[in-house]
Amino acid sequence: MPPPPPSQSPPPPGPAARAGELLGQAVRTARPVGGGSICDACQVGLADGTTVFAKALDSAPADFFAAEAAGLARLRATGAVAVPEVYAIERDVLVLEWVPPGSADPAQAERLGRDLAALHESPAPSWGTPGEPCYLGPLPLTSPPEPVTEPAAWPAFHAEHRLLPLLRAAVDSARIAPADARAVEELCERLGEPDVSGPPQPPAVIHGDLWSGNVHWVAGGAPGTESGGGRARLIDPAAQGGHPETDLAMLALFGCPELPRLLAAYEEVRPVPGRAARVPLHQLQHLLAHAVLFGGGYGAQSGAAALAALR
């Protein structure tokens, strides 16, 4: 008699099924939602008429979605920006409020600029998230073991816990050329110089991964909810105690609709003298992360950003 076929486990349920399980509802509709490169995501219609957003990643670290939910809570607690409500969290899935998407418009952009200025006036207890997980996309971010709060400590924190770990990962995976890596190393060595890092900045609550895809512009007439009504939502945060200029530089990295209007509204509330010269410095972390994840030309862009930051 031939041996029995090997047992096969059924594939893990997708985000829609998991959302239904966690919320105790039958799933009526499920439509894939694009825009991300890490998780499976969908719009889920439930039996009670509720529509939710669910994202799943079967291979997610145990604290991956918990960190995202904590980041949304960190942003919400400031009262400054609008974020989606969290309905359920498990190791492999996160279920959020569904907010109908729309196009950027001047009013939303100006409101978001003022909201970000208010967010960046919100003090954080320390640099990073000591004792708590934080992820930049799928990449874990470290923090000092004990809280560090001094404004003058940001250059050392940023070099040790943001730039150098990503640089090492890019070097180890051969995704950055030696000359570009040396440029990043030189920047890290000189980051404490005031003409490189700018004036001291106390830790503020920042989104931490504010590229244009993490601004969710809402449709006209989107329902008013506790999370913000018709205001643009911030999604997928790496929220932490950080430098406000990082958020602003990220908005410019891949292009953001209505960015000049957004920045003008921001600076009416919170002027940042000399910020334009420091944009390459504050984009470097994300360029290095992209080099680690995607390779391509991001290693060379990282080296160019480091050199620009040193000029």
N, C-alpha and C positions, 0 to 999 in steps of 0.2 A: 504494500500500500504506500503510495507516495506520501511524503510528509505534508502536513497541513500547510496552507499558505501562511506566510507571516502575517500576524495581526497588524492592521493599519488603523492608527488613530484618526478619527475624523478631523478635518481641518478646524482650527480655532474659529469660533463665530466672528463675523465681521462687526464693525462698529455699530451698525444699526441694531443687530440682534443683541449685542451687549447693552446698548442703551435701553432697549425694551426690558431686558432682564433686570437691570439696576433700578429702573423706574417703575417696575411692576406693570408695564403696559404692553399690549399687543402692538406690533409694528404694522402700520398700514402702508406707508410709502418709505422708500429709501432712494435717495439720489446722490451719486458721487459728487463731491466738491473738490475742485482742484485748487492749486495755488501753493501747495507745500511739497517738499521733496523727501519727507521723512515718514509721515504717518498716512494711513488710509483714513479718509474723512468723508462724511456724508451728512446730508440733510435728512432728518428722520421725522416722519409724521406718525404720531401715536394715536391709539384708539380714542383717547379722550379729546382729540382735536389739537393737542399741543404739538408744536414743531420744535425740535431741538437740533443741535449740532453735536455730532459725535466724532471723535478721532481715536484711532486705535493703533497700537504698535505691539505686536505679540512679543517681540524681542526687547521691549523696553526695560531698562533697569528698574528695579523695584521702586525707586523713588522718583522716577522720571515725571510722571503726570502729577504726582503730589507736589513736586517742585514747581510745575507750571501753575497749579492751582494756588499754591502759596504766593507765587509772584503776582497773580491777579489780585489776590487778597491784599498784598502789600501795596499795590497801586490803588486799589479801591479805598483803602484805609486813609489815604491822603485827602480824599474828597476832591481831588483836583482834576482827575481824568475819568472818562467813561470806559468801563470794561464789561464784558459779558458776565452774566451770572453763572456760577458753577452749580450744576445740579447733581453730579455724581462723579466720584473718582475711584478708580481701582488701579491695580498695577498696570493693566494693559489697555485701559480706556479712560477717556475723559469726556463727560457730557456737559455741554454748555447751552446757554440760551441761544436760540436762533435769532439773529438780527438780519432782516432783509438787506442785502448789499445794494449799494448804489454807486453813483459816480461822484468824484470830488467836485465840490463847488466852492465858490469864494467864501460863503458864509461859514461852511464847515471848516475850511482851512484856517480862517481867521480865529474861529473859536478854538480849534485845536492848538494853534500857536499860543493863545492866551492860557489854555489849560496846561500846556507843557511848561510854560513859564511858572505857573503856580506849582506844578509838580516838582520842578527843580528848586523851588524855595522850600520844599518839605525836607527837613533834616532827616538823615538816616542815622541809626545808632552807631554805625561803624562802616568801614570800607568792606565791600563784599557781603557775604552772608555767613559769618562764622557759625559753625555748628549746624548749618542747614545746607541742603543740596541746592545747586544752581547749575543750569545747563545752558549753553549757547548752541542752539540746535541740539544735536545729539552729543555734543562735547561737554564733559563735566568741567566746571570751573572751580578752582580752589579758592580758599580764603585763609587769612591768618588764623592760627588756632585760637588766639585771644583777640577780642575786639580792638581795632586800631581806629582812633578817631581824629588824630591830629591832621589838620589841613595839609601840613607840609609832608605828610607821609604818603600822599597819593602817588608820586613818581615811583617810589620803591614798591608800593603795592601793585601798581599797574605793571611794572617790569616783571616782578617776581611771580605774580599770580595770574597775569593775563597774557603778556607778550611772550615771555620766555618759554612757558610750557607749550604754547602753540608753535613757537619756532622750533623747539626740540622735536615735536611731532612731525613738522614739515620736513626737517632735516632727515629724521629717521626713515621717512617714507620717500625720500629723494624727490620731494615736490617743491624744493626751493634750491636755487643754485648757490654755490658757496659765496659768491660775491654779494648776492642779495642777502644771504644769512648774515654776513659780516656787517652789512649796513644796518640790519635790525639790531645786532649785538651792540654796535656803536651807539645807536640811539638809546638803547637801554642803559648803557654806561653813562650817558650824558643827560638822561631824562630829568635828573634833579636840578639842572641848570635853569634858572628862571626864564632865560630867553628861549628855551625849548619847551618847557612845560607850561609857562604862563604863571600868573599869580596863584598863590595858594587858594585852594577851594575846599571847604569842609564837605564831608560826604553827604550827598543828597540822594533822595530816592530817584532812581532812573529806571526807564523801561529796560535798557540794556541790550536790546536787539531790534532797534527801531528802524529797520529798513522799510521801504514803502509797502511791501506786502504785508507788514504787520500793522498797518493802519487800515482799519475796516471802515470804509466810507459807507454811510447808510443811505437807503432809499428815501426819497421824499415821502413824508407821512409815515415813517417808521414809528411803531407804537412807542409811547412814552413808558418807560419802565424805570425801576430803581437804578438800572445801570446806565441811563443817560438819555433816553428819548431819542431825539434826532441828532445827537452828537456823534461824531466819528468815534468808534471804539478802538482801543489798543488791544491787540491780541498777541499770543505766543511770546510772553515776556521772558527775559532773563533778569527780572527785577532784583535790584541790589542797591547797596550803598555805593555810588559811583560818581563819576564826573559828568555834569550836565552836558558838556560839549560833545560827549560820546553820542548821545541821542541825536543831537542836531547834525553831527557829521554823518551818521548813518542814514538819515533821511536823504542826504545828498548823494550817497554812494551809488545807488542804482536808479536814482531819479524818483522824485515824488511829485505827483500832480499838485499844482498850486503852491509849490515850495516857496517862491519869492514872497507870496502873500502871507503864507504861514510864518516865515521867519520875520517878516516885518511886524506882524502882530506880536510875535514873541518878544522882539527887541523893544517894542513900545512899553512892555511891562518889565522886561528884565534885560537891559542892555548888557552886551558882553564885548567890551573893547578888545580888539586884536584877535577875535575868534577865527576869522577867515584864514589867518596864517597857520593856525593850529589844526585845521581840518585834516590834513594828511596824518598827523599824529593820532587823532581820534578815530580815523578809519582803519588804522593798521591792524588792530586786533581782529577785525572782521575779515580783512583781506587774508591774514594768516589762517584764520579758521577756514576760509574758502580754499586756500591752498591745501590744507590738510584734507578736506573733504572731497575736493574736486580736481585738484591739480591744475592742469592747463596753464594759463598765463598768470594765475594769482600769485605765484611765487615771485615773478618779476614785478608785478604790481606792488607787492609787499616791500621789495627792495626799493622801488621808486618812491613809495610813500615815506619810508624811513629817511631816505636822502632828502626829500622835500621838507620833512619835519626838522632836519638839522640845519637847513639853510637860514 
